[in-house]
Amino acid sequence: MDRIATIADLREMARHKLPRPIFDFVDGAAFGEVTLRANCDDFGKLRFRQRVLKDIASRSLSTTMVGQPVSMPAAISPTGLSGMLWGGGGEIEAARAAKAAGIPFTLGMMSVRTLEEVHEAVGPVWFQLCMLKDRGLVRGLVERAIALHSPVLVLTTTWTVSGLQSRSVRNGITLPPKVSLRNLLDFGSRPAWVWRALTGKKVAFHNFVGLMKGEVSIGRVVGELDPSTTWKDVEWLRGIWPGKLVIKGVCDREDARSAMDVGADAVSVSNHGGNHLDSAASTISALPDVVAGVDGRGEVFLDGGVRSGQDVLKAVALGARGVLLGRAHLYGLAAAGEAGVAKALSVIRNELDVSVGLTGLTDVRDASRAILWPSEF
Ligand SMILES: Cc1cc2nc3c(=O)[nH]c(=O)nc-3n(C[C@H](O)[C@H](O)[C@H](O)COP(=O)(O)O)c2cc1C
């Protein structure tokens, strides 16, 4: 860990720790991966105005996200099956690192570890779900989140139909899994990961065990994703969820207005990390449109392509209250479990702190377009 300077270094470490199909599951996205690249590249198109001699000796990165105090404007984004990156316990490792760093952790409904297990390890966490054809399942998940005092529910709207993960196709990953010689070689070359996988918790959607009748397979749960979902269903969810509600996947001002109309507390500008709609606009370029649509009626988060503290500051400067960290934390998790996520968060915190100071700010909450050179977005 001592030689890790950037999230890109953690990504390289993850590449060497994970069997290739698992690394590609994390690192890859849908179809031609145009949006995955754009999410990152478009941050690079923004440049700071460097400011000097403004007494930046004392600096604050603290803020709030939907009312919750956070030590920097970031939370962990929900990622399905991330438990498998670390012996079936990845979600707990990441949740511990997030708690120690003073930022929220969001557990995805498609996690390996259950909401109850993560709650037992770290206390209340944010919980994510997708709308499912069987609304009884949604109600069941919501009731558990209420019982475990989750303060925030994140509704993901970007996965109602599934984008084709090209790298998984090339790697021969199928549902149900089929064993090939190449896969055996890929997995055999990463014995530490395989050992942790064999001795850890079995990879499955354990949140659905007991909730769904019959055997819980990955295919059955994915088959529950409901492409007929509309804002009416979000209204229904708002009615049964008393806590804060974040709609993840809003990239357009009209959708932003609809989210506010149904009573959401925040939206996250998200294209699911490019995992489904390829050629969607990058999230940083869509952010100003969404901020205009929300028009101060709620908060705006952003996820997609955030790989540094500089990216976090750019998002805040363009109107985001905070960001959700997807792959940035997964690379750390795959590299070294809890210590790797802790490293990812400390890398981002340090970069953010330096960037806040050298753009002439002492409080990250004061970031605005004024710290950026003019850009196309
Ligand atoms: C491996 C992987 C699994 C994911 N699973 C989920 C999920 O179950 N639910 C969800 O809302 N988003 C999921 N996402 C999307 C992330 O929450 C987030 O939107 C995305 O990773 C942001 O892009 P970035 O990782 O390039 O920053 C997943 C992303 C990855 C890479």
PDBQT file of the ligand as one rigid body, heavy atoms in Angstrom, charges set to zero:
ROOT
HETATM    1  C1  LIG A 401     -19.203  -4.095 -10.751  1.00  0.00    +0.000 C 
HETATM    2  C2  LIG A 401     -20.268  -3.070 -10.614  1.00  0.00    +0.000 A 
HETATM    3  C3  LIG A 401     -21.488  -3.415 -10.059  1.00  0.00    +0.000 A 
HETATM    4  C4  LIG A 401     -22.495  -2.450  -9.917  1.00  0.00    +0.000 A 
HETATM    5  N1  LIG A 401     -23.677  -2.798  -9.332  1.00  0.00    +0.000 NA
HETATM    6  C5  LIG A 401     -24.623  -1.851  -9.112  1.00  0.00    +0.000 A 
HETATM    7  C6  LIG A 401     -25.823  -2.167  -8.435  1.00  0.00    +0.000 A 
HETATM    8  O1  LIG A 401     -26.068  -3.309  -8.040  1.00  0.00    +0.000 OA
HETATM    9  N2  LIG A 401     -26.719  -1.159  -8.234  1.00  0.00    +0.000 N 
HETATM   10  C7  LIG A 401     -26.492   0.124  -8.658  1.00  0.00    +0.000 A 
HETATM   11  O2  LIG A 401     -27.313   1.010  -8.444  1.00  0.00    +0.000 OA
HETATM   12  N3  LIG A 401     -25.359   0.441  -9.312  1.00  0.00    +0.000 NA
HETATM   13  C8  LIG A 401     -24.424  -0.505  -9.534  1.00  0.00    +0.000 A 
HETATM   14  N4  LIG A 401     -23.261  -0.179 -10.163  1.00  0.00    +0.000 N 
HETATM   15  C9  LIG A 401     -23.070   1.212 -10.602  1.00  0.00    +0.000 C 
HETATM   16  C10 LIG A 401     -22.410   2.068  -9.510  1.00  0.00    +0.000 C 
HETATM   17  O3  LIG A 401     -23.241   2.277  -8.412  1.00  0.00    +0.000 OA
HETATM   18  C11 LIG A 401     -22.046   3.441 -10.068  1.00  0.00    +0.000 C 
HETATM   19  O4  LIG A 401     -23.179   4.015 -10.641  1.00  0.00    +0.000 OA
HETATM   20  C12 LIG A 401     -20.934   3.339 -11.111  1.00  0.00    +0.000 C 
HETATM   21  O5  LIG A 401     -19.980   2.385 -10.713  1.00  0.00    +0.000 OA
HETATM   22  C13 LIG A 401     -20.291   4.701 -11.294  1.00  0.00    +0.000 C 
HETATM   23  O6  LIG A 401     -19.303   4.656 -12.287  1.00  0.00    +0.000 OA
HETATM   24  P1  LIG A 401     -17.729   4.501 -11.957  1.00  0.00    +0.000 P 
HETATM   25  O7  LIG A 401     -17.588   3.234 -11.223  1.00  0.00    +0.000 OA
HETATM   26  O8  LIG A 401     -17.068   4.438 -13.294  1.00  0.00    +0.000 OA
HETATM   27  O9  LIG A 401     -17.346   5.678 -11.136  1.00  0.00    +0.000 OA
HETATM   28  C14 LIG A 401     -22.259  -1.129 -10.340  1.00  0.00    +0.000 A 
HETATM   29  C15 LIG A 401     -21.028  -0.782 -10.902  1.00  0.00    +0.000 A 
HETATM   30  C16 LIG A 401     -20.033  -1.735 -11.043  1.00  0.00    +0.000 A 
HETATM   31  C17 LIG A 401     -18.720  -1.332 -11.641  1.00  0.00    +0.000 C 
ENDROOT
TORSDOF 0
